[in-house]
């Protein structure tokens, strides 16, 4: 009998990452869960293992740091591992426009949203291509398609994730490896609370459930799509951002010099 498929999920203890872990465990995948909080990781691993009878390893790591990335990269490059699914979910934002945020906060955001995705993908992809199969899901955001939705640098980091993922998907076409950029809108997670962003004024119809986001992502991945945008309202929004004249997009972009911009979707 072939070994069970194994998935590695970053940012695995909450929100979209936890929803991915639950869904993949329910499908019989073994898991490696990555997050900063070791006790929370252990508790979640026990829950998944008990509920689904799968093997769940935990790997505490802060992916905004080089040592944290290196620990996960070593696991991804292990020639004896049966890893064939990588979910790059860990990410963060900053509260405020670039003119008023601290440089260290901006750098940490780029380290986590961009550098960690680059490094982990670079470690996992060659083995997947060599084995003739594997899936990589990089969690981006609808804000990565344009600047109208937010005045921070977060959309720029997620735009990189989208373009990086689409480029890789084309580069490995025919190898058996699939790469997907997942671009959710506002999702009920801990994301905004951790960034100190007040979301109390956001209409209820704009919110997505993490489980629905994951279901849509896996469905699109298995259909061979390169980009997944969950929810009809966000699909319409992205269509508008991708096809609106550039001059109009720039004219509608907010002036955030003296106020807090509209919060970023995850």
Secondary structure, DSSP 8 states (H G I E B T S, - for coil): -----EEEEESTTSHHHHHHHHHHHHTT-EEEEEES-HHHHHHHHHHHHHHH---EEEEE--TTSHHHHHHHHHHHT-TT--EEEEEE------SS-TTTS-HHHHHHHHIIIIIHHHHHHHHHHHHHHHHT-EEEEEE--GGGG-STT-SSSHHHHHHHHHHHHHHHHHHTTTTTEEEEEE---SBSSSHHHHTT---TTS-GGG-B-HHHHHHHHHHHHHTT-SEE--SHHHHHHHHHHHHS-HHHHHHHS---TTS-------
